[in-house]
Amino acid sequence: MRSTNPIASLLGHSPFKPMQEHMRIIKECVTEVPALFDALIAKDQEKLLVQKDKIFAKEQEADDLKNNLRAHLPKSLFMPVDRRDLLELLNRQDSIANTAQDIAGLMMQRDMSVPAGMEEPLAAMVQRCVETCNQAANIVEELDELIETGFRGKEASRVEEMVAKLGEAENETDHMGIALTRTLFDKEDEMSPVSVMFWYQMIQWIGNLADSAEQVGNRMSLLIAR
């Protein structure tokens, strides 16, 4: 009798398919983040709430798939990667959506009015971090091709190049974060200490989107190396 379990059906002949599906949901989640900041900058509370709900819904969808995959992934698989490596990659992917949810949640907890002069560099950093996450998603889409080639040859080299570009993009976001932090430092006297503290946290979490994306790429490099 054919299984009606959606995870079993998704696994099919390739354990990588649900990993890719999970990352696609993560990408959809993170794609909503720039509009969240646009609403914050525009002081549009209604739009802010709409974007928060979209991010929370996608994070929950990713969580559901992650939990089902963990529960149904066999203890032993005939595949060229260790099950533990696959689950570690899943955790790295999941941390991206968790961070997006943290960012949206912080905006709901208090008034996060954007300090004057930070609007453009803030939006630019957010967009670059999202692009970094998209690059990580592109790398995960190569899993099928990697397994077909035994994680060797031109395909492996191409993925390594993609991972290198991901690292370069993450490095850019680090510099953008430093610049934004310096701008915030210059404005500390104009803000309440609590607001300053929350904005330092916000900038760190935005950067964490790119950091987690880079970790996804690094885990893919480890799969190739092993």
C-alpha positions in Angstrom: 0.0 0.0 0.0 1.4 3.4 -1.0 2.3 5.7 1.9 0.1 8.7 2.4 2.7 10.4 4.6 3.6 13.7 2.8 7.1 13.7 4.2 7.6 10.1 3.0 6.3 11.1 -0.4 8.6 14.2 -0.5 11.6 12.0 0.4 10.9 9.7 -2.5 14.1 8.5 -3.9 16.1 11.5 -2.8 16.5 12.6 0.9 17.6 16.0 -0.4 14.2 17.0 -1.8 12.7 18.0 1.6 15.9 19.9 2.4 15.4 21.9 -0.8 11.7 22.5 -0.1 12.6 23.7 3.4 15.1 26.2 2.1 12.5 27.4 -0.5 10.2 28.2 2.4 13.0 30.0 4.3 13.6 32.1 1.2 10.0 33.0 1.0 10.1 34.0 4.7 13.2 36.2 4.3 11.8 37.8 1.1 9.2 39.5 3.3 11.8 41.2 5.5 12.6 44.3 3.3 8.9 45.2 3.1 8.8 45.0 6.9 11.5 47.6 7.2 9.9 49.7 4.4 6.8 49.8 6.6 8.8 50.7 9.7 10.5 53.6 7.9 7.2 54.8 6.5 5.7 54.4 10.0 2.9 52.3 8.5 1.7 50.2 11.4 -0.9 48.4 9.4 1.6 47.2 6.8 4.1 46.4 9.5 1.6 44.0 11.1 0.8 42.4 7.8 4.5 41.8 7.1 5.0 40.4 10.6 2.1 38.0 10.1 3.6 36.8 6.8 7.0 36.2 8.3 5.6 34.4 11.3 3.4 32.2 9.0 6.4 31.2 6.8 8.6 30.5 9.8 5.9 28.2 11.2 5.6 26.5 7.9 9.4 25.9 7.8 9.3 24.7 11.4 6.5 22.2 10.6 8.5 20.8 7.7 11.7 20.7 9.8 10.0 18.8 12.6 8.3 16.3 10.3 11.6 15.7 8.4 13.5 15.1 11.6 10.8 12.6 12.7 10.7 10.7 9.4 14.3 10.8 8.2 15.5 7.2 8.5 18.3 6.4 11.0 20.3 4.8 8.2 20.2 6.0 4.5 22.1 4.7 1.5 23.5 8.1 0.5 26.9 9.7 0.2 26.4 12.0 3.3 26.0 11.3 7.0 22.5 11.7 8.4 24.0 14.0 11.1 25.4 16.3 8.4 22.0 16.5 6.8 20.3 17.5 10.0 23.0 20.0 10.8 22.4 21.6 7.4 18.7 21.7 8.2 19.4 23.5 11.5 21.5 26.1 9.7 18.7 26.7 7.3 16.2 27.0 10.0 18.2 29.6 11.9 17.6 32.0 9.0 13.8 31.9 9.5 14.2 32.1 13.2 16.2 35.3 12.9 13.6 36.8 10.5 10.9 36.0 13.1 13.0 37.6 15.9 13.4 40.8 13.9 9.7 41.0 13.2 8.8 40.2 16.8 11.1 42.9 18.2 9.2 45.5 16.1 6.0 44.3 17.7 7.4 44.5 21.2 8.2 48.2 21.2 8.3 51.4 19.0 11.4 50.9 16.8 11.3 54.3 15.1 14.2 54.6 12.7 16.7 57.2 13.8 17.0 60.1 11.3 19.7 59.5 8.7 19.7 55.7 9.1 16.9 55.0 6.7 18.8 54.4 3.5 21.8 52.5 4.9 19.4 50.4 7.0 17.3 49.5 4.0 20.5 48.8 1.9 21.9 46.4 4.6 18.6 44.6 4.9 18.4 44.1 1.1 22.0 42.8 0.9 21.4 40.4 3.7 18.3 39.1 2.0 20.4 38.7 -1.3 22.9 36.7 0.8 20.1 34.4 2.0 18.9 34.0 -1.6 22.5 32.9 -2.6 22.4 30.3 0.1 19.0 29.0 -1.3 20.6 28.8 -4.8 23.4 26.6 -3.4 20.9 24.3 -1.7 19.1 23.9 -5.0 22.3 22.2 -6.3 22.0 19.2 -3.9 20.4 17.0 -6.5 23.1 17.7 -9.0 25.8 17.1 -6.4 24.5 13.7 -5.5 24.3 12.7 -9.1 27.9 13.6 -9.6 29.1 12.0 -6.3 30.0 15.5 -4.9 32.9 15.6 -7.3 33.9 17.2 -10.6 32.7 20.4 -12.3 29.4 20.5 -10.3 31.3 20.4 -7.0 33.7 23.1 -8.2 30.8 25.3 -9.3 29.1 25.0 -5.9 32.4 25.9 -4.2 32.5 29.0 -6.4 29.0 29.8 -5.3 29.9 29.4 -1.7 32.9 31.7 -2.2 30.6 34.4 -3.6 28.3 33.9 -0.6 31.2 34.5 1.7 32.1 37.7 -0.1 28.5 38.9 0.1 28.4 38.1 3.9 31.6 40.1 4.3 29.9 43.1 2.6 27.1 42.9 5.1 29.6 42.9 8.0 31.0 46.2 6.7 27.5 47.6 6.2 26.7 46.6 9.8 29.8 48.3 11.1 29.0 51.5 9.3 25.4 51.5 10.5 26.6 50.9 14.1 28.9 53.9 13.9 26.0 56.0 12.7 24.0 54.8 15.6 26.9 55.6 18.0 26.9 59.2 16.7 23.2 59.5 17.5 23.3 58.0 21.0 23.0 61.3 22.7 19.7 62.0 20.8 18.1 58.7 21.8 17.0 57.0 25.0 19.4 54.4 26.3 16.8 51.7 25.9 16.2 52.6 22.2 19.9 52.6 21.6 20.2 49.1 23.1 17.3 47.8 21.0 18.8 49.2 17.8 22.2 47.7 18.4 20.3 44.4 18.9 18.3 44.9 15.7 21.5 45.7 13.6 23.1 42.5 15.0 20.0 40.4 14.1 19.9 41.8 10.5 23.5 40.8 10.1 22.7 37.4 11.6 20.6 36.7 8.5 23.7 36.8 6.4 25.8 35.0 9.0 23.3 32.1 9.0 23.2 32.1 5.2 27.0 31.8 5.1 26.9 28.9 7.5 24.5 27.1 5.1 27.1 27.5 2.4 29.9 26.3 4.8 27.9 23.1 5.6 27.5 22.5 1.9 31.3 22.8 1.5 31.7 20.2 4.2 29.4 17.8 2.4 31.6 18.1 -0.7 34.8 17.8 1.4 33.6 14.5 3.0 
